[in-house]
Amino acid sequence: MNDTVNAPDSKAPEAQAPDAASAAPAVADSAAAASPEGARGDAPAGRRPGRRGGRNRRRGTPEGAAGDAAAAPAATAASAPAQNGGRRTIHPALEQLAQLYPHLFGAQFLPLKRGIFQDLQDAHPGVFERDALKVALGLHTRSTRYLQVVAEGRPRHDLGGQAVEAMAPEHVYHALTEVYRRRKPRDGEDLQAKLRRRIAQAFEASGLDRIGYDALVRSRDEKANAVLDEALAEVAERDAKAEALLRAFEASGSADVAQFADMYGMDVRAAERSLQRGRQLRSAAQARAAAAEAGTETEAVAVDAPAPGDGAHGGDDAAGEGAATPADEAK
């Protein structure tokens, strides 16, 4: 099951049921089953339907609205939590899951491991109807509360509440964009600026370089891509300053960060964070350089190695005893 996110063209996390996307058609079918005609089935027999015009036309509920009102509770009960007389209507399977696993589905939500759908089927044979469980997990993983914990980058958990795998960077990103898409700004609140900061933090936490992160999260939504570009540009500018500050600190010959920060008119904690970021960037660059050098050396060894039978080791004898042949490799 993947964590589904309603981000545009999202490569977003989706519910971990193998085909949790089928939840939407199932909900639509259940909603369509409640028809206006069925809702008006208890009208007195032989009563003529009201005319559209005339002096005796009843003012109030339009024709057919009674059927729509009757259909609405059935649809919302199956599709999503809804307000019904001030009380939320919860999918029955979600109520069962909250009772069985309050640490995952109760007051506290935790990201679910991939494959949780099958885990639930195996742990409770015959308890959950397959399609109903798909719908319930789809509703759960598309809820804002669930997306918020995914956006925080928390790891995925199994049924026992144990963290079993890290959250993929693209899932964190798409959860973030969806949470902020749903959020309504308060007076004077700049949601775009907050989203840029959160994306920048998610990018730094991913451990990826800009090219790798961009390749994972970019979609066909130009508005979302524009925010992504702005966030990555802000990170690049901040990183350049961090690297320059680290070089200046090392060149100063001082080991006292407080004294160095005072000299540059900086807050001590801000200077420490910036220096730490500069060291992280330097270590990452050194690791990439070492990996590239190792890859180059490996490639050079492969290129320079003599092929069997080229005479470098005694001509045709190179394919003799102990030498691997194509037939041996095929085995």
Steps between C-alpha positions, in 0.01 A plus 500: 500500500628839406411826667268677260524875478266711291781716366486577129674232300637389828745231533359537845475238767189288472322254727695184544226275367617355169212669316371757744418729207196280443351656812364794299290291256367296791387813678342636186302179456370512856397862461321432172298219659293752701259645243241777546228265387583254774498775760149603400370144496286555811277770338128422508384288208311679225612846608564726206845656480501874565498730199781745435273804483164611624361669803517189719867432431674411828789719594788327672697196399531480120386187323766232529681665792352248743663223300834681496482552875428131554786402271756728664535312833551171320766648277692681770488208739683287246728762350631728774436628850210744481308732726165352595317695764835614642636143518762357265406192303794257505546207265425180699831339403687806625323469835614138519856597411504772766391245761753240389792738439448824696872579463456518121137596435392657830565846641857477374563421132823343379612437141424143392742257345458397141304176487290579808184399314618141463636502855153586629340229284746243632470611864117502497372242251130545435470810718529763227314486173766558235341792315388669822856484634632654179255788532581550868876507446458734204297742712750477782811561294339789310391676818672825593606363839678208338663719235631728774700220665631389160603860427701500823717227353422242766590138418245238398371263769374144507193373686703470819586869488865437416677729253602278209599728212583861429248721326598561138593864425243524221223387736599765753500766229163410351341476844634849575360653184159338556477610864573860404264484204218412739595756765317832504717802586426702809514878503837608366634143484738427213446132430728503196795615711427232760474233231834609351666468840351155556611382156849635567513308829374181332761537227784543751375204705488277190879497464461533122659758277281747315494305174404173668230657716354696210480187287302321773241762585442718192155458345305651209337755731673823402381688808642234733820488297541876535484471880748212485742707291476791743562272799803335338638841398472621860684190619774552241548861609508404867743215433735731312504733801559206736798379297645852486452544874677171570797605289513835682481328839783262414710783358453704818690239699251534784332206668254721688173515307358765732792732439483437125126565494543823693762612251252450214203635695323162496290317754713223652243226439445614142877494443527150646219373277655660195844356577349156557321523166825601332676195646217274383522639148876452496471140621235425240713648224802298613293182510371561147851569376630181662216298351563647156873427527432143609263454210759637259767267634267201472415595144868540416580154638220351293626673186864407555433134586611276210234291333536119496705386205662835420846352561574704807508185714626242259257521211230237486608349832330794673170320457637177643476354849338729751384755240129580486339456158174649373337161549613493865356848559169393346475224757 
